[in-house]
């Protein structure tokens, strides 16, 4: 079992995002909690990927076409840190 720590602003952000995105985020958290972040690569809908540039060392999972969850993994403590849920800019 993995620990999932959320940034302090995530609760506030969850009140503003659409309900379907919130449900997908809850599913994302459940999968990561039970199986670890590696399981996300088996679900093509999440489109889990490493980030580059300023966000190197972080990962992104798609919640819908617009919203992404940005997170990092601390393998030593078996912890996933959710940094933000953000609309993707095109």
C-alpha positions, 0 to 999 in steps of 0.5 A: 500500500502506498501513501498519497500526500496532497499539497495543501491547495488540492482540497480547494482545487477539488471544489472548483473542478468538474464532477467527472474530473473529481471522480476520475481523480478519486479513481486515480488515487484508489489505483495508486493507493492499492497498486502503486503508480506503475499500474497507471501505465496499464491504463491508456486513458491516464496517459501517464508520462514523465515531464521534462524541462522545469518539471523534470522528476515529476510525472503527469496523468491525464484526468480528462482532455483538459485536466492533469494531475502532477505528482512525484514519487518518493520510493524510499518512503513509498509515498506519492506527493500530489503537487497539483491538479491543473488545466492543461494549456494548449 
